[in-house]
Amino acid sequence: MRRPVPKTLAVVDLGSNAVRLQIASAQPDGNLEVRAEDRAAVRLGAQVFRTGRLSGESISGCAQALVRGEPRARGGDERGARGVES
């Protein structure tokens, strides 16, 4: 009989100040094993109250954080936890 393969799960939290990424393996017994975490301070909401809009700089920082995390979410990079400030 073949052993069940853990399923990879990724969660992205786009907050007003930071983008957070967490990648975990869902084990056959139901437990989650966190494989990687990342955080980027992009300050998406920095100008919203003043202008009613997201700044291009904060949108760019958010996009860069998502691009940086994408290979890890696909399982190509499992170097462990890492924090990044933008």
N, C-alpha and C positions, 0 to 999 in steps of 0.2 A: 504494500500500500504506500502511496506517495505521501510525503509529509506536506501539510498545508504551508503555503508560502505567505509570509507576512505582507500585508497590504500597506503601501505608502500613502500617508495622508498629509496634506499641507493646508495650513490656515494662514490667511493674510488679514491683518487688521489695519485698515486705513483710518487713522485717527486724525484729529485736527493738528496735532503736533508731531506725531511719529507714525511710521509704517513699521509694522512688526510681522515677522514671518516665523512660523514654527512648523517643523517637519517631524513627523513621527511614523513609526511602524506599528500598525495594529496587529498584535500577536493573535494566534489562533485561540488562545485562552481568554481573549477580550481585553488584555492589558495593552496600554500604549507605551511605547519606548521612544522618548524624544531623541531624535538624531541630530537636529541642528536648530538653532535659533538665530535670528538676526533682527536688528533694530536700526532704523535710520531716522534721525531727527530732521524731518523735512518741513515742518511748520506750515502745513497746508492751510490752516485757518488764520495765519498771521494777519492778513489784510482783509479778511472777510467782513468784519464788523465795520471797518472804515470804508471799504469800497464796494462791498457786496459781491466781490469776485475773488477767485483763487488767483494768485500771482503765477506768471509763467515760470518763474524760478522755482517755486514750490512744486508746481506740476512736474517740471523737469526732474527735480530731485526725487519725487515719488516714482516717476517712470524708471529712473536709474536704479532705485532700490528694488523695484520689481524685476527688472532685467537681471540684476546681480543675483537675486534669489532663485530665478527660474531654473538654472541647472541643478541646484540642490533639491528643488521640489521634484525634479524628474529622476533623482537618484544618482546623478552623475558626479556629485561632489558631497562627500560625507565627512568633511574635515572636523566637524563638531561645532560647538558654540562660538560665535564671534559677534562682537558689537561694533557698529560703525556709526559715527556721527557725521552728519553732512552740514 
